[in-house]
Amino acid sequence: MTMNIRILKSAVTGLLTALLLSACASQVPLPIRTAPATSLSQSEAGADAATHMGETVRWGGTILETVNRENITRLTVLGRPLHKDGEPKSSDDSAGRFIAIVPEFLDPKVYAADRHVTVTGTFAGTEAGQVGEHTYTYPVVNADNWHLWPREVARSYRYDPWYDDPFYDPWYLDRWHYPPAWYYRGYPYAYPYRYWR
């Protein structure tokens, strides 16, 4: 009886551990999360395409256009610096545009403009194109892995001095902690001087 209870306990423990590990497992592919040993930048690729042909790259940024062909999808991406986990940073820094060739259909409504994407693959040279009336040279990567990042959710933050400190004394007034304006008698014509400092 004791042996059966021990076996049952170990089985339950193993099941809970497996569930915990599966819940914590990242949905981001490992090649996206891990930077390649040699990091070829977009500027290096565009400057000397012949030398860097076939090198492994990990690039990401903001999708500008998604075009479906018969067996591939072409993503035009505005390159961004990447975080350590491969997610593009939300910044105005950019190494320019590049084209990622994905060997399957990607829905343009999902891979829509302004979404963030990261791809890994091999550098396949450059391609001439246009940005408006300007002639532009796009570095091209044949993607082996790609990941579409979740949309950023804008969070509003309002500083409330009444709730920033659980030990805050509401009757202690300084330049950062004071009652709301309507607390003062005669508001808005009789504001205390310290409120304006």
N, C-alpha and C positions, 0 to 999 in steps of 0.2 A: 504493500500500500504506500509506504514511504517512498519507494523507488518510483512508483507511478506519479506521485505528486512532484517529485524532483524533475522527472522527464517533462511533465506538463508545464512546470515553471520555466524550464529551459526553452521549451518550444515557444511559449508566450513571449519570453524575453527576446528570442531570436526574431519572432514576427514583428514585435514592436521596434526593434533595431532596424530591421529591413524597411519598415514603413517610414521611420524617421529619416533614414538615409535617402529613400526615394523622394521624400518631401523636400529634403534639403538640396537635392541634385539640381544643378543649374540647367536651365533650358537653353543656355548659350553653348554652341558647339565648342569643344576644346580648342580647335585651331583658331577660333575667334578670340577666346579668352587668353590665349597664350601667344605672346609676340614671337615671331620667327627669330632664329639666331642671328641672321643677317637682315637688317632692316633697310630695304631700299625705299627711299623717299620718292614722292612724285616728281619733285624738281630734278633729282638725279636721273630718274627714268626718262623724263622729257628731254634733258640736255644731251644724253648719250644713250639713245635707245639700243643701238647695235651692241654695245658692250654688255648691257644688262638683260638682254633677251633671255627669257626662261627663268629668271630669278623669282624666288618666292616673295610675295608681298602681302601685307595686311593693311588695307586702306579702308577708310570709312568717311562718312560725311552725310550731307543732306541731299536727298533725292531731288533732282530737278525735272527729270523726264523718264518715263517708262515706256518702252516701245517693244511690242511683241512681234517676233518674226516666226517663221514656220516651226522651228525647233529650238529657238533660243529667245531670251529676253535681254534687251539692251537697257542697262540703267546708266543714265547720265547723272553723275554725282558731283556735288561741290565738296571737295575734300576738306576735312576738318582734322585737327589734332585729336588723338585718341587717349582715353583714359587707360590705365593699366589693364582693365578687363576688356578693352577693345571698343568700348562705347564712345562714339564721337562726342567731343566736348561742345557745349553750347557757347561758342565764342565767334568773334568776327575774324579770327585768324584762319587763313585758308591757303593751301598750297596750290589751289587752282582746281580745275575740273578734270575728271577722268571718266572713262567708260568701263563698266563692268559687264562682261558677257556671261550670262547665267544660262546653263544648258537645260533649261526647262521653262515652262510657262509660269509667269508671275502675274497675278491679277493687278492691273494698274490702279484699281480702286483700293487695293490693300497697300501695294507699294506705290503710294501716292506721293505727289510733290510735298516737300517739307518734312517727310518722315526721315528718320535717321537709320542708316544701314551700314553694316560693316561686311567686307568681303575679304577672303583670302584666296590666293591662287597664284598663277604665274604671269609674269609680265610678258605681254605679247606684242610689244612695239607701240607705235603711235599712229594716230589717224587724224587727217586734216578735216576740219569742220568749220562751222561758222557760229559766232555768237553775235547775233544781230548782223551788222555788216562787217564785223571784224573777223579776220581769218584766225582760227584757233587750232592749236595742236593738242589733241587729247591723248594722254597715255591710256593704254588699253590693258585690262587684266582679264584673263580667262579664269572665272571664279570656280573654285572647288567647293567652298563653303561660303555661306552668307547668312546674315541674321538681321532681321528687322526689329528695331528696338521699340519698346512701347512708347506711345505718345507721352510727351511731358504734360503733366497736369499742373496748371498754375494754381498756386496756393496763396491765398490772401493772409496777411499777418497784420494784426492790429495790436500794438503795444498797449497793455492795460496795467497801469501801475498798482491797481488794487489786488491783482492776482499773481504778480511776479514772484512773491516771496511768501511762503506759508507762515513765517514768523513776523510778517510786516505789521507794524502798529499803525492803523489808519489815522491815528491822531498825531503821529509824528510827521511834520511837514518840512520838506526841504525842496530843492529845485526839481527833483525827480519824482517825488511823491506828494501829491496834493489831491484834495477832493475835486470832483468835477465842478465845472463853472457854476452850475445852478445851485451848488451848495451855499454859495456866499449870498448873504442878504443884500438886496439891492442890485443883483445881477440884471443886466450887464453893465450897469452904470457905476458900481462900487466895487470893482475888482481890487483885491489887495495888491500892493506894489510888488511883493515878492513873486507873484504869479508871472509877472512880465519880465523878470530878470533872465 
